[in-house]
């Protein structure tokens, strides 16, 4: 296995559900860095315990990044090695990791990406929607700017990928249906887990489906891009 670079920040992708979806390299890095910065230490502890990784954990999330970012940068400048992980998937995607990356770049600190799972790509390749061009929007704004964003996405020609929570997915599906009509869509839920589900149909059919039963789990919603000929 590779030698750990002192004073480097490792961006380590972790499983999005199934704990077996982690690389040998990722486990090796997590075992040998000085500290792991985790979005939610409770969730991350489950993964680390599973692989018998005993590296010290510290919290790094959207509520403490202003204080924690300079502290982690100082550790790196002292020659310590830090691994950054998110709750699931690749750090820096819809989480505060990019703040730390920006700070490290400004300080000329070495950044080493350790590739692995990402929910957006996992959902996209199995969706059946065009995958040669796509746009990832993350979570839509809940209030300010939401209508503007939805209006913009209505005429987006690339496949649109969103993250959504189970208690907001019906509202979002209805808003998209009102604007886009019977556009093809895919809802990917509980990816790589026991109850993994792909709903494939139109936005109208998705609304009907969501009204018929409550759902749980993290959701990736994909919508076919706008076609000028429609």
C-alpha positions as CSV (number, residue, x, y, z in Angstrom):
1,X,0.0,0.0,0.0
2,X,1.0,3.6,-0.6
3,X,2.9,5.7,1.9
4,X,0.8,8.3,3.7
5,X,1.9,11.8,2.8
6,X,2.5,13.9,5.9
7,X,0.6,17.2,6.0
8,X,-1.8,16.1,3.3
9,X,-5.6,16.3,3.2
10,X,-7.2,13.0,2.0
11,X,-10.7,13.2,0.6
12,X,-12.0,9.7,1.2
13,X,-15.2,8.4,-0.4
14,X,-17.2,6.1,1.8
15,X,-20.2,3.8,1.1
16,X,-23.6,5.4,0.4
17,X,-25.4,2.4,2.0
18,X,-23.8,-1.0,1.7
19,X,-20.7,-1.1,3.9
20,X,-18.9,-3.4,1.5
21,X,-18.7,-0.5,-1.1
22,X,-15.4,0.8,0.0
23,X,-12.0,0.4,-1.6
24,X,-8.9,-1.2,0.0
25,X,-7.1,2.1,-0.5
26,X,-9.8,4.0,1.4
27,X,-9.6,1.6,4.4
28,X,-5.8,1.9,4.4
29,X,-5.9,5.7,4.4
30,X,-8.4,5.8,7.2
31,X,-6.3,3.4,9.3
32,X,-3.1,5.4,8.9
33,X,-3.9,9.1,9.0
34,X,-3.6,11.1,12.2
35,X,-7.2,12.2,12.4
36,X,-10.5,11.7,10.5
37,X,-12.7,14.8,10.1
38,X,-16.3,13.5,9.8
39,X,-19.6,15.2,9.0
40,X,-21.4,13.1,11.6
41,X,-19.1,11.2,14.0
42,X,-22.0,8.9,15.1
43,X,-22.7,7.7,11.6
44,X,-19.1,7.5,10.7
45,X,-18.3,5.4,13.8
46,X,-20.5,2.6,12.4
47,X,-18.3,2.3,9.3
48,X,-15.0,2.7,11.2
49,X,-16.1,0.1,13.7
50,X,-17.0,-2.4,11.0
51,X,-13.5,-2.1,9.5
52,X,-11.8,-2.0,12.9
53,X,-10.4,1.5,12.2
54,X,-9.4,3.2,15.5
55,X,-8.2,6.6,14.1
56,X,-9.4,9.6,16.2
57,X,-12.5,11.3,14.9
58,X,-13.4,15.0,15.0
59,X,-16.6,16.7,13.8
60,X,-16.6,18.9,10.7
61,X,-20.0,20.0,9.5
62,X,-21.9,23.1,8.4
63,X,-22.4,24.4,11.9
64,X,-18.8,24.4,13.1
65,X,-16.8,24.8,9.9
66,X,-16.0,28.5,10.6
67,X,-14.1,27.4,13.8
68,X,-12.9,24.0,12.6
69,X,-11.5,24.9,9.2
70,X,-8.5,26.9,10.6
71,X,-7.9,24.3,13.3
72,X,-7.7,21.5,10.7
73,X,-5.5,23.6,8.4
74,X,-3.1,24.3,11.3
75,X,-2.9,20.5,12.0
76,X,-2.0,20.0,8.4
77,X,0.6,22.7,8.4
78,X,2.1,21.0,11.5
79,X,2.6,17.9,9.4
80,X,-0.4,16.0,10.6
81,X,-2.4,14.0,8.0
82,X,-6.2,14.4,7.9
83,X,-8.8,12.3,6.1
84,X,-12.1,14.1,5.3
85,X,-15.2,11.9,5.0
86,X,-18.9,12.8,4.6
87,X,-21.9,10.9,6.0
88,X,-22.0,8.9,2.8
89,X,-20.4,9.1,-0.6
90,X,-17.8,11.5,-1.8
91,X,-16.9,14.4,0.5
92,X,-17.4,17.9,-1.0
93,X,-20.7,16.9,-2.8
94,X,-23.6,18.7,-1.1
95,X,-21.6,18.9,2.2
96,X,-19.3,21.5,3.7
97,X,-16.1,19.7,2.5
98,X,-15.4,22.2,-0.2
99,X,-14.8,24.9,2.4
100,X,-11.9,22.9,3.8
101,X,-10.6,22.2,0.3
102,X,-10.6,25.9,-0.6
103,X,-8.8,26.8,2.6
104,X,-6.1,24.1,2.0
105,X,-5.6,25.3,-1.6
106,X,-5.0,28.8,-0.3
107,X,-2.3,27.4,2.1
108,X,-0.7,25.3,-0.7
109,X,-1.6,22.1,1.2
110,X,-1.5,18.9,-0.7
111,X,-5.0,17.4,-1.4
112,X,-5.3,13.7,-2.3
113,X,-8.7,12.5,-3.6
114,X,-9.5,8.8,-2.9
115,X,-12.3,8.0,-5.3
116,X,-15.3,5.8,-4.5
117,X,-19.1,5.9,-4.4
118,X,-21.3,8.9,-5.3
119,X,-25.1,8.7,-5.2
120,X,-25.6,10.9,-8.2
121,X,-23.5,8.7,-10.5
122,X,-24.9,5.5,-9.0
123,X,-28.4,6.7,-9.7
124,X,-27.6,8.2,-13.1
125,X,-26.0,5.1,-14.7
126,X,-29.0,2.9,-13.7
127,X,-31.7,5.4,-14.5
128,X,-32.0,4.8,-18.2
129,X,-32.0,8.6,-18.8
130,X,-29.4,10.2,-21.1
131,X,-26.1,10.2,-19.2
132,X,-23.7,11.9,-21.7
133,X,-24.8,15.4,-20.4
134,X,-26.3,16.1,-17.0
135,X,-26.5,18.8,-14.4
136,X,-26.4,18.2,-10.6
137,X,-28.4,20.7,-8.6
138,X,-28.1,19.2,-5.1
139,X,-31.0,20.2,-2.8
140,X,-33.3,22.9,-4.1
141,X,-33.7,26.0,-2.0
142,X,-36.5,25.6,0.5
143,X,-37.8,29.2,0.3
144,X,-35.8,32.1,-1.2
145,X,-34.8,31.4,-4.8
146,X,-36.8,28.1,-5.1
147,X,-39.3,29.4,-7.7
148,X,-36.5,30.9,-9.8
149,X,-34.5,27.7,-9.7
150,X,-37.4,25.6,-10.7
151,X,-38.3,27.9,-13.6
152,X,-34.7,27.6,-14.8
153,X,-34.7,23.8,-14.6
154,X,-37.8,23.7,-16.7
155,X,-35.8,24.5,-19.8
156,X,-32.6,22.7,-18.9
157,X,-31.7,20.5,-21.8
158,X,-29.4,18.2,-19.8
159,X,-30.6,15.4,-17.5
160,X,-31.3,17.1,-14.2
161,X,-30.2,15.4,-10.9
162,X,-31.5,16.5,-7.5
163,X,-31.2,15.3,-3.9
164,X,-34.4,15.3,-1.9
165,X,-35.7,14.1,1.5
166,X,-38.6,11.7,1.9
167,X,-40.8,14.4,3.6
168,X,-40.3,16.9,0.8
169,X,-40.3,14.7,-2.3
170,X,-44.0,14.9,-3.0
171,X,-44.0,18.7,-2.9
172,X,-41.0,18.8,-5.2
173,X,-42.5,16.3,-7.6
174,X,-45.8,18.3,-7.8
175,X,-43.9,21.5,-8.5
176,X,-41.9,19.9,-11.3
177,X,-45.0,18.3,-12.8
178,X,-46.8,21.7,-12.9
179,X,-43.9,23.1,-14.9
180,X,-42.7,20.2,-17.0
181,X,-45.8,18.1,-17.5
182,X,-45.3,14.4,-18.3
183,X,-41.5,14.6,-18.5
184,X,-39.7,11.2,-17.9
185,X,-38.2,10.9,-14.5
186,X,-36.6,8.4,-12.2
187,X,-36.6,8.3,-8.4
188,X,-33.8,6.3,-6.9
189,X,-34.2,5.5,-3.2
190,X,-32.1,3.7,-0.6
191,X,-29.3,3.1,-3.1
192,X,-27.2,0.0,-2.4
193,X,-29.3,-0.9,0.6
194,X,-31.7,-3.8,1.2
195,X,-34.8,-1.8,0.1
196,X,-33.2,-0.1,-2.9
197,X,-35.9,1.1,-5.3
198,X,-36.0,2.7,-8.8
199,X,-39.2,4.3,-9.8
200,X,-39.3,5.0,-13.6
201,X,-42.1,6.8,-15.2
202,X,-43.4,10.3,-15.8
203,X,-43.6,13.2,-13.3
204,X,-47.4,12.7,-13.2
205,X,-47.0,9.0,-12.4
206,X,-44.5,9.8,-9.8
207,X,-46.9,12.2,-8.0
208,X,-49.6,9.5,-8.0
209,X,-47.2,7.0,-6.7
210,X,-46.0,9.2,-3.9
211,X,-49.6,10.1,-2.9
212,X,-50.4,6.4,-2.6
213,X,-47.8,5.4,0.0
214,X,-45.3,7.1,2.4
215,X,-41.6,6.4,1.6
216,X,-38.4,6.6,3.6
217,X,-34.7,6.9,2.8
218,X,-32.5,9.3,1.0
219,X,-33.6,10.1,-2.6
220,X,-32.0,11.0,-5.9
221,X,-34.5,12.4,-8.4
222,X,-33.6,12.5,-12.1
223,X,-35.6,14.3,-14.7
224,X,-35.1,14.1,-18.5
225,X,-33.9,17.3,-20.1
226,X,-36.0,19.7,-22.0
227,X,-36.5,19.0,-25.7
228,X,-37.2,22.0,-27.9
229,X,-39.2,19.8,-30.2
230,X,-41.7,18.9,-27.5
